[in-house]
């Protein structure tokens, strides 16, 4: 049968390249394969473009954080692992307080810089195994795939709140003051499905906002009599 393979090679100058090999086997009179006759083509540039397209489909192009689709996929994977091993996990919804006036008055360039800087501070406030995603505008979401106690989740949320509450100084030297409202939802206490946990975190965030912002709110289950 014809052969078609894609694989990586290490070149003489110690650089890595992707190649495509296509060919057909050459047989001797007894029907045994003696060689492979074909061509090898350098497809490194094509592979790079494919990787860029895949990245754009899963990451926010401004902050380079995971987007809503990738975040949802990671929640599903974390829930399966939590259910299998008996872990607890936490989901946050985060909204930047006072972002809109900055974006409106100082322009979108400053607003974009602020979103990038906020994304970096949030990333630095968490473990490598955690995920912070931009889900739209000035709204972000966080997944902690494993936590020991509800207080652990609240401690991480408080660390993020403090990080975002510090002044941001733009490259032009202008000081920007923002804060954030964070809603926290826990598995299994507040739901065992992605949509239920996201809704609970969103409701908790809204309560933090309506209370004046710059706060962390843990979702409270409403008990019915």
Secondary structure, DSSP 4 states (H G I P E B T S, - for coil): --EEEEEEEE-TTS-EEEEEEEEEEEE-TTS-EEEEEEEEEE-HHHHHHHHHHHHHHHB-TTT--B-HHHHHHHHHHHHHHHHHHT-EEEEEEEEEETHHHHHHHH-HHHHHHHHHHHHHHHHHTS-TTSEEEEEETTEEEEEEEEESSHHHHHHHHHHHHHHHHSPEE-TTS-EE--EEEEEEEEETTT-SSHHHHHHHHHHHHHHHHHTTSSEEEE--PPPP-
